[in-house]
Amino acid sequence: MNGNEAGGSSPTSNLKCFVLYFVVFAVATVLIAHILDSRASRIENKVAMVSSGEVSIGDTVLDENGSILDVFLDDMVFTEDMDDLSVFCDLEQLYYPLIVKASRRYKVDPLLVKAMIAAESGFNTNAVSHVGAQGLMQLMPSTAKALGVKDSFNPEHNINGGVKYFKKLLDRFHGDVRLALAAYNAGSRKVHKYRGVPPFAETRKYIDKVFKLHTDFKNTESVSLKRVLLSQS
């Protein structure tokens, strides 16, 4: 009876198993990388479509047969494989470095600014309100001009102007975030007139929404914030 018959595995057999496992692992790695690259490319294309104004948030894109090809939902861009909604890109992340940059410049909480943008425009750079407010932070043309904003539809210009304006409001109301938000939404004169938050349903709803979003972002964005701050240091 030889050694192999005694129950031990031969070196050749072990080597074959190792090679097989290695090949399977390598193939799986390549396939996963290909899938991720493909998804990233599709997401980049969708983000470019939204940023360029070719489509807007809420739009549905159909193919030539009338079937749903892509859906641009709320503040997320989905690849419309209806059984795979894990493929998405938060539009908010596109502008987060700009938010952090402006917030550091004017010493304002970046997550609060992010919440304001979410409430104001849903991160739609081309947003225009019924009263003419423009861009991500919904600057009125007269306000934008006073702030030195050259193009309200340029994300960096708009965010920088909006944060600069909000910082002025914070200083004016001695750091009271609620009053500064009320002034941002309804105007400083209204806040002074009512000696507090104006009794407007829209303004009160706006403040509540910003605070809720701010809380949500604080609970989920600490890692992203640290990453952006490190990249700008």
Secondary structure, DSSP 8 states (H G I E B T S, - for coil): --TGGGT---HHHHHHHHHHHHHHHHHHHHHHHHHHHHHHHHHHHHHHHHHHTSS-TT-EEE-TTS-EEEEEETTEEEE--TT-TT-EEEHHHHHHHHHHHHHHHHT--HHHHHHHHHHHTTT-TT-B-TT--BTTTTB-HHHHHHHT-S-TTSHHHHHHHHHHHHHHHHHHTTT-HHHHHHHHHH-HHHHHHHTSS-S-HHHHHHHHHHHHHHHHHHHH-HHHHHHHHHHH-
